[in-house]
Amino acid sequence: MTSKNKLFSIENKSIFVAGHNGMVGSATLSELSKKSNNLLYIDRKKLDLKNEDKVLQWFRNNKPQIVILAAAKVGGIFANSSFPVDFIENNLRIQNNVIRASYITGVEKLVFLGSSCIYPKYCEQPIKEDYLLSGLLEPTNEAYAIAKIAGIKLCESYSKQYSCNFISLLPTNLYGPNDNFDPKFSHVPAALLRRFHEAKINKEKSVLVWGTGTPRREFLHVSDLAKAIIHMLEYYSSSKPINIGTGKDISIKEFAEIIAEVVGYDGKIDYDNSKPDGTPLKKLDISKALSYGWQSEISLKSGIRSTYEWALKNIF
């Protein structure tokens, strides 16, 4: 069943954005501020979301009516491969504590942010929501994916057992302002923007990109995701997860060429075949999201351009 009629109103509701300093959280907070002046957020130093007792006490004291769970430990292939304990343990603690506290304190609606990496490595394309748990995961981000799958299933379970209005969104690969541009721990868009920018500044003759360049990826600007979160808050109330993406994919080689063009780098692009490619194909089937009246608005090239402009002012 689909619906383009508003099922839930966020007007005059207190909304807690967990992870408001991150890329997704900050974009969501920015979009929400256009609709609400009753927003709740707190810095990590004041509230460690991994601490169950303190999280529950904060919920009891502040009584949020809506929760957007954007807090998570995230990173690219190198980070995921190097620190699997951190990725599975920290994410399980954060999401378990926030979801449980939401139930105990009677939160009206919760949005859990999953990830497209939860799908099997070799998955039929485009990837439908039903393909979850139908095959083996990509080893390089297995720990993170398992934690996210657990979060999705926990939301489903609370919905089933206690009739909680807890929904899960599964965004594709993200980029945009407030991304992590660390050369070791960043995702592909931020990592390549930094690499090509530094190559341009240092007048390097070539840039080395991990892998073969043949894997295909789908990239979504974080502002589009923020709008999707608000839209699904109002229009979607199923316990079943829903894909959020553009429905368009591009090879890493083509993506690197767009980065080079935006940055203004005119040197050679080489590929390090000794480095892992990760999942070969990953394009989401977004027909479900489209049926609920949402679609992305920001084109890849314009989104990369605006992200580079932001990084020039704030990072490089």
URLIN-V727208 format. One line per field, one symbol per residue. ss: DSSP state (@ for helix, = for strand, . for the rest). psi: psi as a letter, one per 40 degrees, with the letter a starting at -180 (. if undefined). burial: # if it has 24 or more other ideal C-beta (glycine too) atoms within 12 Angstrom, else .. A space follows every 10 residues. Layout:
ss->???
psi->???
burial->???
This chain:
ss->.......... ....====.. ..@@@@@@@@ @@......== .......... .@@@@@@@@@ @@...====. ......@@@@ @@.@@@@@@@ @@@@@@@@@@ @@@@....== ===..@@@.. ......=.@@ @.......@@ @@@@@@@@@@ @@@@@@@@@@ @@...===== =.===..... .......@@@ @@@@@@@@@@ @....===== .....==.== =@@@@@@@@@ @@@@@..... .===.....= =@@@@@@@@@ @@@....=== ==........ ==.=..@@@@ @........@ @@@@@@@@@@ @@@@..
psi->hiheihehhe heihhhhhfe eidddddddd ddeedieghh iiidddhhee hddddddddd defidhhhge hihiiadddd ddfddddddd dddddddddd ddddefhdih hhhaieeeii dghiiihide ehfeaiihde fddddddddd dddddddddd defighihhg iahiiaieih ehddeiiddd dddddddddd defidihhhi aeedihihhh hddddddddd ddddehfieh ihihadehii iddddddddd dddfheaihi hgeeiidahd hghihedddd eeeiiidhid dddddddddd ddded.
burial->.......#.# ..######## .######### ##..##..## ##....#.## ....##.##. .#.####### ########## #.##.###.# ########## ###.#.#### ########## #.#..####. ##....##.# ########## ######.##. ...####### ########## #...###### #######.## ......#### #.#.###### ########## ########## ########## ########## .##.#...#. ......###. ######.##. .#.#.#.#.# ..######.# #.....
